[in-house]
Amino acid sequence: MMKNIDLNTETDIDIREVNKIIDQYIHRTGALIAILQSIQEKYSFLPQPAIKQISKRLRIPLSKVYHVATFYKAFSLKPRGRNSINVCLGTACHVRGTQRILGKLKRELGIIEGETTEDRCFTLDTVRCIGCCSLAPVMMINKDVHGRLTQEKAVEVLDRYQ
Ligand code: FES
């Protein structure tokens, strides 16, 4: 069983890498979002030193950068796993026992919703209906949909992403 970690957002990063990304977008319309997306892609989250650097170079108050960073679900202020699990808790999935599957995954991974495993392999989240109700119960891992899950099948699926 994997353990959860206390996620430390004071990550050491090479600020020159952040500057390269900022340089690519700084003079474009919508630079803030584009830069945040690029940083998120590179680090799988938005490290605090990067946010401070963006604020400084774009001359945007830190509070505004944080506001944008926390507004969009695509951005994370905490390190995320290489694989993003989204267990569907919509009605069709709920009726077909998705809570038991979620419980099994939590026990298996040793984390709760919103947390990341210590080895950064998985981040566990829930969603409300991903439009595949006929396959209920369903979870997504990254962009892959896994349907007609049982507790055992859900664990088997995880193994493919280890
Ligand atoms: S309720 Fe789960 S996919 Fe629709």
Boltz pocket constraint, residues with backbone or C-beta under 6 A from the ligand:
constraints:
  - pocket:
      binder: B
      contacts: [[A, 88], [A, 89], [A, 90], [A, 91], [A, 92], [A, 93], [A, 94], [A, 128], [A, 129], [A, 130], [A, 131], [A, 132], [A, 133], [A, 134], [A, 136], [A, 138]]
      max_distance: 6.0
